[in-house]
Structure formats: structure tokens, C-alpha cells
């Protein structure tokens, strides 16, 4: 994911993740829909939601919904 957005690994962690109980999780932002992943794009096409890093998305996203 880091290389996909043009960052070094540590820069990516600082910019796009947070530590929760000893693990890393992608940051979220509060929207009218609840809390969205920072990579969820709801603005490009109103009424639709797209992953802006779809090709590099993590396993938790590839297997959603479980």
C-alpha cells in the first residue's frame, strides 16, 4: 500500500494508520455515513463508494464481508 500511494513504509504508517491494542489499523474519518476508511472515495461519483487503493487493498478489505 505504501508504494501504491508513493510513500516509504514508515511515512505510510504515520499518515494512514493508527495503533490499536498493539496492532495497526487504517485510519478512518467521520462522514455522514459513519466512519469511512481514509481510502474510501465517495466524492468522485456521488451515490457510489470506491476504494482509491483497490489494487493494493489489504487482506481485510479483500475478504470483506466475511
C-alpha positions as CSV (number, residue, x, y, z in Angstrom):
1,X,0.0,0.0,0.0
2,X,2.8,2.4,0.8
3,X,4.4,2.1,-2.6
4,X,1.0,2.4,-4.2
5,X,0.5,5.8,-2.7
6,X,4.2,6.8,-3.3
7,X,5.4,6.8,0.3
8,X,8.0,4.9,2.3
9,X,6.7,2.3,4.7
10,X,7.2,4.4,7.9
11,X,5.7,7.5,6.2
12,X,2.7,5.5,5.2
13,X,2.2,4.2,8.8
14,X,2.3,7.7,10.2
15,X,0.0,9.2,7.6
16,X,-2.6,6.4,7.2
17,X,-2.6,4.1,10.2
18,X,-3.0,4.1,13.9
19,X,-2.1,1.6,16.6
20,X,-5.0,-0.2,18.3
21,X,-4.1,-2.7,21.1
22,X,-0.7,-3.3,19.7
23,X,-1.8,-3.7,16.1
24,X,-2.0,-1.3,13.2
25,X,-5.3,-0.3,11.6
26,X,-6.1,2.0,8.7
27,X,-7.3,5.4,9.8
28,X,-10.9,6.3,9.5
29,X,-12.7,9.6,9.0
30,X,-16.1,10.5,10.2
31,X,-18.6,11.1,7.4
32,X,-22.4,11.3,7.2
33,X,-22.3,7.6,6.6
34,X,-20.4,6.8,9.8
35,X,-16.7,6.2,9.9
36,X,-15.1,5.5,6.5
37,X,-11.6,4.2,5.7
38,X,-9.3,7.1,4.6
39,X,-9.1,5.4,1.2
40,X,-12.9,5.2,0.6
41,X,-13.8,7.7,-2.1
42,X,-17.4,8.9,-2.0
43,X,-16.9,12.1,-3.9
44,X,-15.8,11.2,-7.4
45,X,-19.2,9.7,-8.2
46,X,-21.9,10.8,-5.9
47,X,-24.0,8.0,-4.6
48,X,-21.2,5.4,-5.1
49,X,-18.2,4.5,-3.0
50,X,-14.8,3.3,-4.4
51,X,-11.6,2.1,-2.8
52,X,-8.9,4.5,-4.0
53,X,-6.2,1.9,-3.5
54,X,-8.2,-1.1,-4.8
55,X,-5.3,-2.8,-6.5
56,X,-3.2,-2.6,-3.2
57,X,-6.0,-3.1,-0.7
58,X,-5.2,-5.1,2.4
59,X,-6.5,-8.6,3.2
60,X,-9.2,-7.4,5.5
61,X,-10.7,-5.5,2.6
62,X,-10.2,-8.3,0.0
63,X,-12.2,-10.7,2.2
64,X,-14.9,-8.3,3.3
65,X,-17.6,-9.2,4.1
66,X,-16.6,-12.3,5.9
